[in-house]
């Protein structure tokens, strides 16, 4: 779980989640310069600009079923795993 959107004051439209080549999850976005006024106080965040993170996915995930949700300012990325393939091979007598 990544508390990204509410902490950075971002919207879901400012963040892009992509799967590249089936083995890389990429999260990128742009944080805009914002100033907030509370009465006579002014709040201005310094951390602005772009960010970019890459995560290499293991071979046992389903890249076509990865989902991302904005749930109350928390970016939730779900990466489902493949079920293991188990096949029983009968032993024959010679």
N, C-alpha and C positions, 0 to 999 in steps of 0.2 A: 504494500500500500504506500502511495506517495502523496503526501500532503503538499501539493504543488500549486493548485489553482488559487485557493483561498489565501495561502501564505504569501504568495507573490502578487496578489491582487489582480489575477488574470482571469480571462474568460475562456471558455472551452474553444471558442473560435480562434484564439491566439496560439493554440497548441496543436501540433500535428503529430499523430502517431502512425508510423509506417512499418511494414515488414518488407525488408529488402532481401531479395534472393532466397527467401525461405529460411534463412539462418541468422538474420540480424533484425533486431527490434530497434527502431530509431524513434526517439522523442525529441522534437525540436519546437521552438517557438520564439516569439518576440514579446518582450516586456516593454510597454510604452511608458514614457515619462509622465507621471501623474502627480498633481499637487492637490491636497485636500485641505480645506479650511474648516476649523472648528472655532467659531467665534473670532477671537483675535489671534489664535494660534494657526500656524501654517505647517503642514506636514508634507515634506517632499522626499520621496525615496530616491536613493542614489543608484541602486542596482537597476539599470535599464539596459536594453539591447537584446541580442539574440542569445539563445542557449541551445545546446545540442548534446544529446547523450546517445550512445550506442550500446546495446546489450547483445552479446552473441548467444543465440539460442542453442540448447543441446539438441541432439538428434532425435529425441523421443517426444517432441512437441508437435502439435498440429498447427502450423502457421496460418492456414486458411481459416481457422476458427478463433483467432485471437480477437478479443473485444476490448474496448476502452469506454469507460463511463465517467461522467462528472457527477459525483454524488456529494452534495453539500460542500463543494469546493475541494474535494479530494479526488485526484485522478486515480481511478481503479483500472488496472490493466490485467485482464485474465488471460493466462496462457495455458490452455488445456493440454494434458499429456495423452499420448497414444497408449492404448492398452497393449500390454506385452503379448506378442504372438508366441503361443506355446502349442507345439504339435507333438503328440505322442507317436513314436515310431515303433511299430511292433517288431519284436525280435523273432526271426524265423530260425528253425533248427536245420542244420545241414545234414 
